[in-house]
Amino acid sequence: MAIMVPLTCTGDFSLNKFFVSCPMNFENELVKEIESFWFSLIDLDGLPTREPLPEFEIDTGGVELKTPLHLGLQINFFSKLAFRVLMRIESFEARYFDQLEKGLAKLALEKYLPPQKINIQIESMKSRLFHEGNLLESATKVLAKRNYIFDKESDMTLLFRVVKDRVVISIDTSGEHLHFRGYRKFQGEAPIRENLASLILQLSDLNTMQDQVIFDPYCGSGTFFFESQLSHFPNFNRKYSFQKFKNIPAIFKSDSWKKNYRWINSNQINQFFGIEKNTDTYKKIALNSEVFKDVFCPIEIQAVQADSENYDLKKIDDFAAGKKIALVTNPPYGERSAAGDVVKSIERFEGLKNLEKVVIIHPENWKFHFKKLKLAKSIPFSNQGLKTQVSIFEK
């Protein structure tokens, strides 16, 4: 059930309604993230926004907010948790198909898009119009009369959500889902999705700490390292579907618009140390680092090809040189590794001199026994469809 919050916002701009989708049950974390980067967004004069934080309506799988168009679109650049940013463009009641088709005939789609091929996605719940195939057929027929031709391969998407006989139509401003950052061209076996890795870092408060060592004893192709470096850095260098809109704000049309964000700092604030046993996966860390440098900014990762179960802890302590160490990892589990060996391997890293925190994604039946670290949080978590949990241990 949605939590209704009065929507108020001041300023000289007309407001648009946006829905930002995210992993289920982490809507509050998305709100905190949007609040954290809000005043890094720019107004139409190229300066940091003076618009106050919007109010949020929290719903299952995302949050809704009202804000000027130029600010809502920029959520695409900054959010690391979101799947996509939808802009609401129409809402009407429809209990029968003739009412649906009349509502679609009045849809002011030309305001946003010239006639073209479009993908249409339908979702219906608790409505008389429940057959999604028939809904798609009606929408396709009506829009085709205006030369909007259904093509499920199109990168321009309209979403129809029918709930309790109310039709809400949105246009996808993101295009390819936002967890596709553009840097992970090479990946290992069963990698964690980028926005989920960022979520883990946020849940663990690791993005708020600076000048520490992020250590991953099962680092794979380096996703936690890259997401840590990206935590406060926008993604300007991929394509977004809103860039094809007819009413895109002029500030995003020039070749130099990215320079308006001159206060954004891309310096590396943490050190990264990883261990990866698999030879092929280990090589992908360096390959992804080169892509990351071209797409975002330079990054330095100290990675070694070794077995973390017997790696010399002193070498990690020497690398850290007295800095605090946070262990964060998505270790192999299920059929990929023996649970007992992985648990013992992680437990032995408590021997690191300055280990402050351990963050692990693991199956629910795994139990960790540390001598000094205490369980601070345990959060249910779905990783690639597997039911797992995130355990956070602290001193």
C-alpha positions as CSV (number, residue, x, y, z in Angstrom):
1,M,0.0,0.0,0.0
2,A,1.3,3.4,-0.9
3,I,2.2,5.9,1.9
4,M,0.5,9.1,0.9
5,V,2.5,12.3,1.6
6,P,1.4,15.7,0.6
7,L,3.4,16.9,-2.4
8,T,4.6,20.5,-2.1
9,C,7.3,22.2,-4.0
10,T,8.1,25.9,-4.7
11,G,9.9,27.5,-7.6
12,D,9.3,29.0,-11.0
13,F,9.1,25.8,-12.9
14,S,6.1,23.7,-13.7
15,L,6.1,20.3,-12.1
16,N,6.2,16.8,-13.6
17,K,5.4,13.6,-11.8
18,F,8.1,10.9,-11.8
19,F,8.3,7.4,-10.5
20,V,11.7,6.0,-9.8
21,S,11.8,2.2,-9.5
22,C,14.3,0.3,-7.3
23,P,14.8,-3.1,-5.7
24,M,11.8,-4.2,-3.7
25,N,11.8,-3.3,0.0
26,F,14.6,-0.7,-0.4
27,E,12.4,2.2,-1.3
28,N,13.5,4.2,1.8
29,E,17.1,3.8,0.8
30,L,16.3,5.2,-2.6
31,V,14.7,8.3,-0.9
32,K,17.9,8.8,1.2
33,E,20.0,8.5,-1.9
34,I,18.0,11.1,-3.9
35,E,18.2,13.4,-0.9
36,S,22.0,12.9,-0.8
37,F,22.6,14.1,-4.4
38,W,19.7,16.5,-4.8
39,F,21.7,19.7,-4.5
40,S,24.3,18.4,-7.0
41,L,21.6,18.7,-9.7
42,I,21.6,21.8,-11.9
43,D,19.0,24.3,-12.7
44,L,18.4,25.7,-16.2
45,D,21.0,28.4,-15.6
46,G,23.7,25.8,-15.1
47,L,24.1,26.4,-11.3
48,P,23.3,24.0,-8.5
49,T,19.6,23.8,-8.0
50,R,17.8,26.0,-5.5
51,E,14.7,23.9,-5.6
52,P,13.9,22.4,-2.2
53,L,13.8,18.7,-1.7
54,P,10.5,17.2,-3.1
55,E,8.2,15.2,-0.9
56,F,8.1,11.5,-1.7
57,E,5.2,9.0,-2.0
58,I,6.6,5.6,-1.2
59,D,5.1,2.7,-3.1
60,T,6.1,-0.9,-3.6
61,G,9.1,-1.0,-5.8
62,G,9.9,2.7,-6.0
63,V,9.1,6.3,-5.0
64,E,7.0,9.0,-6.7
65,L,7.8,12.7,-6.6
66,K,6.8,15.9,-8.3
67,T,9.6,18.1,-9.6
68,P,10.5,20.3,-12.6
69,L,11.3,18.3,-15.7
70,H,15.0,19.2,-15.8
71,L,15.6,17.9,-12.3
72,G,13.6,14.7,-12.6
73,L,15.6,13.7,-15.7
74,Q,18.9,14.2,-13.9
75,I,18.0,11.5,-11.4
76,N,19.1,9.2,-14.2
77,F,22.7,10.5,-13.9
78,F,23.1,10.3,-10.2
79,S,21.0,7.4,-8.8
80,K,23.0,4.2,-8.3
81,L,20.0,2.2,-6.8
82,A,17.3,3.0,-9.4
83,F,16.3,0.6,-12.2
84,R,14.7,3.4,-14.3
85,V,13.0,6.8,-14.0
86,L,9.5,6.9,-15.4
87,M,7.6,10.1,-16.2
88,R,3.9,10.0,-15.7
89,I,2.1,11.5,-18.7
90,E,-1.6,10.5,-18.4
91,S,-4.0,9.0,-15.9
92,F,-7.7,8.1,-16.4
93,E,-10.5,5.7,-15.3
94,A,-11.3,2.7,-17.6
95,R,-13.6,-0.2,-16.7
96,Y,-14.2,-1.3,-20.3
97,F,-12.2,-1.4,-23.5
98,D,-14.1,1.4,-25.2
99,Q,-13.2,3.7,-22.2
100,L,-9.6,2.6,-22.5
101,E,-9.4,3.4,-26.2
102,K,-11.1,6.8,-25.8
103,G,-8.5,7.6,-23.1
104,L,-5.7,6.5,-25.3
105,A,-7.0,8.6,-28.2
106,K,-6.7,11.7,-26.1
107,L,-3.1,10.8,-25.0
108,A,-0.9,13.8,-25.8
109,L,2.0,11.7,-26.8
110,E,3.1,14.1,-29.6
111,K,4.1,16.5,-26.8
112,Y,7.0,14.2,-26.0
113,L,7.7,12.0,-29.0
114,P,7.4,12.3,-32.7
115,P,5.6,9.3,-34.4
116,Q,8.0,6.4,-34.3
117,K,8.4,2.8,-33.3
118,I,7.7,2.3,-29.5
119,N,7.8,-0.6,-27.1
120,I,4.6,-1.0,-25.0
121,Q,4.6,-2.7,-21.6
122,I,1.4,-3.6,-19.8
123,E,0.7,-4.4,-16.1
124,S,-2.8,-5.0,-14.7
125,M,-3.9,-5.7,-11.2
126,K,-7.3,-5.8,-9.5
127,S,-9.0,-4.4,-12.5
128,R,-11.8,-5.5,-14.9
129,L,-9.4,-4.9,-17.7
130,F,-7.1,-7.7,-16.5
131,H,-6.1,-9.5,-19.7
132,E,-2.7,-8.0,-20.6
133,G,-2.6,-9.4,-24.1
134,N,-6.0,-7.8,-24.9
135,L,-4.8,-4.5,-23.3
136,L,-1.7,-4.6,-25.5
137,E,-3.7,-5.2,-28.6
138,S,-6.0,-2.2,-27.9
139,A,-3.1,0.1,-27.1
140,T,-1.3,-1.0,-30.2
141,K,-4.3,-0.5,-32.5
142,V,-5.1,3.0,-31.1
143,L,-1.5,4.3,-31.2
144,A,-0.9,2.9,-34.7
145,K,-3.5,5.2,-36.1
146,R,-1.2,8.0,-35.0
147,N,1.9,6.3,-36.5
148,Y,3.3,5.0,-33.2
149,I,4.1,1.5,-34.2
150,F,4.6,-1.2,-31.6
151,D,8.0,-2.8,-31.6
152,K,9.2,-4.6,-28.6
153,E,12.8,-4.0,-29.6
154,S,12.5,-0.2,-29.6
155,D,14.5,1.7,-27.0
156,M,11.6,4.0,-26.4
157,T,9.1,2.5,-24.0
158,L,5.5,3.4,-22.8
159,L,4.3,1.7,-19.7
160,F,0.6,1.1,-19.0
161,R,-0.3,0.2,-15.4
162,V,-3.9,-0.6,-14.7
163,V,-4.8,-0.8,-11.0
164,K,-8.4,-0.9,-9.8
165,D,-9.7,0.4,-13.1
166,R,-7.3,3.3,-13.2
167,V,-4.9,3.5,-16.1
168,V,-1.6,5.3,-15.5
169,I,0.6,5.8,-18.5
170,S,4.3,6.6,-18.2
171,I,7.2,7.1,-20.5
172,D,10.6,5.6,-19.7
173,T,13.2,8.3,-19.5
174,S,16.1,5.9,-18.9
175,G,16.1,3.5,-21.8
176,E,18.5,0.7,-20.9
177,H,18.2,-0.1,-17.2
178,L,20.3,2.2,-15.0
179,H,22.3,-0.6,-13.5
180,F,24.1,-0.9,-16.9
181,R,26.8,1.7,-16.1
182,G,28.9,1.0,-19.1
183,Y,32.1,-0.1,-17.4
184,R,31.6,-3.8,-16.8
185,K,32.4,-5.1,-20.2
186,F,34.0,-8.2,-18.7
187,Q,32.5,-10.2,-15.8
188,G,33.1,-13.3,-13.9
189,E,30.8,-16.1,-12.8
190,A,27.6,-15.1,-11.1
191,P,28.4,-11.4,-10.6
192,I,26.4,-9.2,-8.4
193,R,24.3,-6.6,-10.2
194,E,25.8,-3.1,-10.1
195,N,22.9,-1.4,-8.4
196,L,22.7,-4.2,-5.8
197,A,26.4,-3.8,-5.1
198,S,25.9,0.0,-4.6
199,L,22.9,-0.8,-2.3
200,I,25.1,-3.0,-0.1
201,L,27.7,-0.2,0.2
202,Q,25.0,2.2,1.2
203,L,23.4,-0.2,3.7
204,S,26.8,-0.6,5.3
205,D,27.5,3.1,5.4
206,L,30.7,2.5,3.5
207,N,29.9,5.3,1.0
208,T,30.0,7.9,3.9
209,M,33.5,6.9,5.0
210,Q,36.7,8.2,3.4
211,D,40.4,7.2,3.4
212,Q,39.8,3.6,4.2
213,V,40.6,0.3,2.5
214,I,37.8,-1.6,0.9
215,F,38.9,-5.2,0.9
216,D,37.2,-8.0,-1.0
217,P,38.6,-11.5,-0.6
218,Y,36.4,-12.9,-3.4
219,C,36.5,-9.8,-5.6
220,G,35.5,-11.4,-9.0
221,S,35.7,-8.7,-11.7
222,G,35.8,-5.9,-9.1
223,T,32.2,-4.6,-8.9
224,F,32.3,-3.5,-5.3
225,F,35.4,-1.4,-6.0
226,F,33.9,0.3,-9.0
227,E,30.6,1.0,-7.3
228,S,32.4,2.5,-4.3
229,Q,34.3,4.9,-6.6
230,L,31.1,5.8,-8.4
231,S,29.1,6.5,-5.2
232,H,29.1,10.3,-5.6
233,F,29.9,10.5,-9.3
234,P,27.2,10.9,-12.0
235,N,27.0,8.8,-15.2
236,F,27.1,11.2,-18.1
237,N,28.6,8.9,-20.7
238,R,25.8,6.5,-21.6
239,K,22.6,7.1,-23.6
240,Y,19.3,7.8,-22.1
241,S,16.0,7.7,-23.9
242,F,14.9,11.2,-22.7
243,Q,17.7,12.6,-24.9
244,K,15.3,11.9,-27.8
245,F,12.3,13.7,-26.3
246,K,10.9,16.7,-28.1
247,N,10.9,18.8,-25.0
248,I,14.3,18.0,-23.6
249,P,15.6,21.1,-21.7
250,A,18.0,23.1,-23.8
251,I,20.7,22.9,-21.2
252,F,21.2,19.2,-22.2
253,K,21.4,19.8,-25.9
254,S,24.8,21.5,-26.1
255,D,28.1,19.6,-26.5
256,S,29.5,21.1,-23.3
257,W,26.5,20.6,-20.9
258,K,28.5,18.1,-18.7
259,K,30.9,21.0,-17.8
260,N,28.1,22.6,-15.8
261,Y,28.8,20.0,-13.1
262,R,32.2,21.4,-12.4
263,W,31.9,21.0,-8.6
264,I,31.7,17.2,-8.9
265,N,34.8,15.5,-7.5
266,S,36.0,12.3,-9.1
267,N,39.1,11.9,-6.9
268,Q,39.6,8.4,-5.5
269,I,38.9,8.7,-1.7
270,N,39.4,5.0,-0.8
271,Q,41.9,2.3,-1.5
272,F,40.9,-1.1,-2.9
273,F,42.5,-4.5,-2.3
274,G,41.1,-7.7,-3.8
275,I,41.9,-11.3,-4.1
276,E,40.6,-13.5,-6.9
277,K,41.5,-17.1,-7.4
278,N,40.3,-17.7,-11.0
279,T,42.8,-16.7,-13.6
280,D,40.4,-15.6,-16.2
281,T,38.3,-13.6,-13.8
282,Y,41.3,-11.9,-12.3
283,K,42.4,-10.6,-15.7
284,K,39.0,-8.9,-16.1
285,I,39.6,-6.5,-13.2
286,A,42.3,-4.8,-15.1
287,L,40.3,-4.8,-18.3
288,N,37.3,-3.3,-16.6
289,S,39.6,-0.7,-14.9
290,E,40.6,0.5,-18.4
291,V,37.0,0.8,-19.5
292,F,36.1,2.6,-16.2
293,K,38.9,5.1,-16.8
294,D,37.5,6.0,-20.2
295,V,33.8,6.1,-19.2
296,F,34.2,7.8,-15.8
297,C,37.6,8.5,-14.2
298,P,40.9,6.8,-13.3
299,I,40.8,4.1,-10.6
300,E,43.6,2.2,-8.8
301,I,42.9,-1.3,-7.6
302,Q,45.4,-3.5,-6.0
303,A,44.3,-7.1,-6.9
304,V,46.2,-10.3,-6.6
305,Q,45.6,-13.7,-8.1
306,A,45.6,-16.1,-5.1
307,D,43.5,-18.3,-2.9
308,S,42.0,-16.2,-0.2
309,E,41.8,-19.2,2.2
310,N,45.5,-19.1,2.8
311,Y,46.6,-15.6,1.7
312,D,49.1,-13.9,4.1
313,L,47.2,-11.4,6.2
314,K,50.4,-9.4,6.8
315,K,50.4,-8.4,3.1
316,I,47.0,-6.8,3.5
317,D,48.0,-5.0,6.7
318,D,51.1,-3.7,4.9
319,F,49.0,-2.4,2.0
320,A,46.5,-0.7,4.5
321,A,49.4,1.0,6.3
322,G,47.4,1.6,9.4
323,K,44.2,2.7,7.7
324,K,40.8,1.2,8.7
325,I,39.8,-1.9,6.7
326,A,36.2,-2.7,5.6
327,L,35.7,-6.2,4.2
328,V,32.8,-6.4,1.8
329,T,32.2,-9.5,-0.3
330,N,29.8,-11.6,-2.3
331,P,31.6,-14.9,-1.9
332,P,30.8,-18.1,-4.0
333,Y,28.0,-20.1,-2.5
334,G,25.4,-22.7,-3.6
335,E,27.1,-25.2,-5.9
336,R,30.0,-22.9,-6.5
337,S,31.9,-23.6,-3.3
338,A,32.0,-25.5,0.0
339,A,30.2,-23.3,2.5
340,G,32.4,-24.3,5.5
341,D,35.6,-23.4,3.7
342,V,34.3,-20.0,2.7
343,V,33.0,-19.2,6.2
344,K,36.3,-20.2,7.8
345,S,38.2,-18.1,5.2
346,I,36.2,-15.0,6.0
347,E,36.4,-15.6,9.7
348,R,40.1,-15.7,9.7
349,F,40.3,-12.1,8.3
350,E,39.3,-10.9,11.7
351,G,43.1,-11.2,12.3
352,L,43.7,-8.1,10.2
353,K,45.0,-5.4,12.6
354,N,42.6,-2.6,11.6
355,L,39.5,-4.5,10.5
356,E,36.5,-2.4,11.4
357,K,33.7,-3.9,9.5
358,V,32.7,-7.1,7.7
359,V,29.8,-7.1,5.1
360,I,28.8,-10.4,3.6
361,I,26.1,-11.6,1.2
362,H,25.4,-15.2,2.0
363,P,22.7,-17.9,2.3
364,E,20.6,-17.8,5.4
365,N,22.0,-21.1,6.8
366,W,25.6,-19.8,6.9
367,K,26.7,-18.8,10.4
368,F,29.7,-16.7,11.2
369,H,31.5,-16.6,14.6
370,F,33.8,-13.7,15.1
371,K,35.6,-13.1,18.4
372,K,35.5,-9.3,18.4
373,L,33.0,-8.3,15.7
374,K,29.3,-8.2,16.6
375,L,26.4,-8.6,14.2
376,A,25.0,-5.1,13.6
377,K,22.5,-5.8,10.9
378,S,21.0,-8.7,9.0
379,I,18.9,-7.8,6.0
380,P,17.0,-10.2,3.7
381,F,18.3,-9.8,0.1
382,S,17.6,-11.3,-3.3
383,N,20.7,-11.8,-5.4
384,Q,20.0,-13.0,-9.0
385,G,16.8,-14.6,-7.8
386,L,18.5,-16.4,-4.9
387,K,17.2,-15.8,-1.4
388,T,20.2,-14.6,0.7
389,Q,20.9,-12.1,3.4
390,V,23.4,-9.3,4.0
391,S,25.1,-9.6,7.4
392,I,27.0,-6.6,8.7
393,F,29.5,-7.1,11.6
394,E,31.2,-4.3,13.4
395,K,33.4,-3.7,16.4
